Every structure is written in C-alpha cells, then in structure tokens.
Amino acid sequence: MNALPHFAAKVLLPVSILMTGLHLGAQVSETPDTAASQANQPTLQLDELVKQALAKNPEAQSVEHTVQALTHRVPQVQAQPDPTIAVGWAGSPIPFKTMPGDASSYRGVTVTQQFPVAGKLKLQGAMAQRDVEAAQTDYEAIRRRIAAEVKAAYYDYFYYDKAIQATNQNKDLLEKLSKIAEAQYRVGKAMQQDVLRSQVEISMLTEKLTELEQQKATAQARINAYLQQSLETPLAPAAEIEPALIRYSLEELYDLSVANDTAANRAQKMIERSQIGVTLAQKQYRPDVSVSYMYQQRTDQQDMNGVTFSVNIPVFYRSKQRQAVTEAMQDVLSAEKMRENRLNEVRFELKQNYLAAKAADRLINLYSKGIVPQSSLALESSMAGYQVGKVDFLSMLANFSTVLNYETDYYRQLADYLTAIARMESLTGTDITTPVTDGTVARKGF
C-alpha cells in the first residue's frame, strides 16, 4: 500500500500548478497544520475492536456457559447410583406396629445399592467429556466467526472512509476545475458544454457521496452491534491498514484446516463419542448387580438381619440391547460422514477465499504499479495540453476522474483481500500472514 499515499500528490500537483497558472489560486494540498491534526487524531484499532467484541458478545458468553454446564455433567454420570432406603411393616394394619406372638410380624428398614457393570460409569463419563469438548469447539467456532466478521466490518468501514475522502477530494477539485472552465468560457476560450459537463460530474459525485455516507453508516452500525453498544455511537476513523503476505500455499492451508477447523474437530469428537457409545451399548448385555441389606424388629423375638443380591436379566435383548448397539454404530457412521462433508466444504471455502485474495492481490499491484502511475502521467499531459488549447476540457476531465476512481478501487481491493485472509484464518485457526515492508503482496503459492 506504500504507493497509495502518493496518489493524491500525483494528482494534486498538476491541478495546483494549473490553478495557479490560471490565477484561480486556492491551494488544494493540505496545510501542515491540517496534516498534523489528522495525524494526531485517534483511530479505531482493529485488534482492540476484536478483543472488545469477543469479550462482550452474548452468543459467545452463552456457549461458554454451556461448556461449563456440560463440564459439571461429567462427574454426575460417573457417580454410582444413589442408594435406596425402604421402611415397612407386616402383620398389623397399624403403621409400624407388630403383632405380639406372631413370628412373621415385623417392622424394618431395607437399604439397596446398585453396582453397574465394571467400566460402564467410566464410559458414560468419557461420552460426557466428548460432549464438553464438542461444546468447546462450538465456543471456538463462534469466537473465530465473530473475529472474522468484525474484521470484515472494519475493512468495509475503512474502505468507505477512504472512498469518501477520495470522493470529497475529487469533488473539491472538480469544483475548482469547473471555475476554471467558467473563467475560460467568459473570455471565449472554452465552450459552454465544458461548464455544463463539469457541473454534471459534480452532481454525480454528490450522489455518490450520499451513497457512500449511507454505506459507511451501515458499517459503523454493524461494528457497534458487535460491541454491544448503541448503533448510533460515533466511531473514530479506521487506522491505516497494510497488506500482508500469505505464508502458506493452498495445500498447506488445506492441511491446517484438517487439523484446526472447528466444525471438523467437532465432528471428530462426535465420532469418538459414538464409538464409546458402541462399547457402552455392548456392556448393556451384562447385568448390573444390586445388593440389599434388611433389618427387622419383631415383638418378643430376636431382631433379624438379611442380605439380598439381585441382577437384571436382559431377556429382551433383541428389542433393547441389540437395537442400542445398532443405533450407536449408525451414530458413528453418521458422524464420520458429517466430518467428511465438512472437510469438503472447508476445502471449497479455502479455495474460494484463496482465489479471491489472489485476484485482489493482482489488482492491488496493477493499480499501484501500473494503472495509477500511467493515468497520472496521462492526466498531467492532458492538463498541460488544456492550458495551451491542445486538449479539450472533457478529455482532461475524463483523465482526472480516472485517476481518482482508481484510488477508490485500490482500497476496495485491499479491503476485499484482507477480508479473504480473515476468513481463511477462521477456517485454519492460524495467523497465515507476515507483514509487508515493500508494498508488494506477492505470496508463496501464488
């Protein structure tokens, strides 16, 4: 982006010279005080913006609480079943009263504890832990998505700010050029259509400014929404942004996504959970054991103690245990296909954004190294020719608009390029860039 700060200088210099030569004087370049004031103006920093959005986003907070809730489920499913206690009597219609002289009459208490088959509780805990890990990937996915969306909103906000600045500059200069045309027309050195055309161009730029202001306001409201504050809250101008080199080839990005994509990782956790579920379902064929202790009091008789062992018998295994195993195996297959599908989607999304970044990169370099310098030379030549009557006003006006329009296009491509990078980083979970020091956006793999 280093070439861009010189765009305006290339355009303003010949315009200033032209205006000075025609004695319509206003300096169009910024005064030192104005430049210093803009340099000292606070700017909106992207890193701080992302940090605030992540801290305040209620969706992320909701999933974070879900993770905590699921974490507390793990010890629950690993715990032994609660013991049961029963009290009762026999031989008398009166509660807890025994019949004297009846050896079978008693009042007593029974405590029962069930012991699941070995390994069942551990497997239930492992399944619950996979639910926790899956929820953690959901939390990470939301954070990555929010970060990518905030960055995209910020880059749009940056672009519209730059586009408004360029368009205002364009409009101011066109108004001065229109005055030049009017002065030339009054002395018979220009045609009336030059004046009319310049006024039409000014009106078109006014219309464009209205659209850009609305789009900037929308981008500002979008950022405020991520910050959980009033949509009308004013924001400082976006800080300058620079292109960055992509450190990885497309194949390397594919590999990173396989390891780090949140949706693929979630599907992997579901595969593991389902595989544990198969083992747990198979254990249901084996009966659980219950142990009961009974204490009885009898009138005029010795107290009695008793122990009972009981097991459940899976006699309905065809419709219960066997079906549970089949269900769990189908869950495994479903989760595997889900992961496979997600990896295909990730490859497409990476390829799509990679190609978008590649196209934007080429246009950035084309604008900064080819089109703008050439257009600036053409504008200087047409202005010089206009002063001596060799070039008509409309040709000069066309060249003037071309140069400033390409500055706007440059910033649009820069915003699109960085947005594509933000989306790829969301898919790979990795900072895939290195800073650019020479204004070049050439990259590995392009």
Protein Blocks (a to p, Z undefined) as FASTA:
>chain_A
ZZmmmmmmmmmmmmmmmmmmnopopafbdcfklmmmmmmpccddfklmmmmmmmmmmklm
mmmmmmmmmmmmmmmmmpccddddddddehiabghiacehiakbccddddddddddehkl
mmmmmmmmmmmmmmmmmmmmmmmmmmmmmmmmmmmmmmmmmmmmmmmmmmmmmmmmmmmm
mmmmmnopacfklmmmmmmmmmmmmmmmmmmmmmmmmmmmmmmmmnopafklccdddddd
dddddfbdfklmmmmmmmmomklmmmmmmmmmmmmmmmmmmmmmpccddddddddddehi
acdddddddddddfklmmmmmmmmmmmmmmmmmmmmmmmmmmmmmmmmmmmmmmmmmmmm
mmmmmmmmmmmmmmmmmmmmmmmmmmnopacfklmmmmmmmmmmmmmmmmmmmmmmmmmm
mmmmmmnopafbdcdfklpacdehZZ
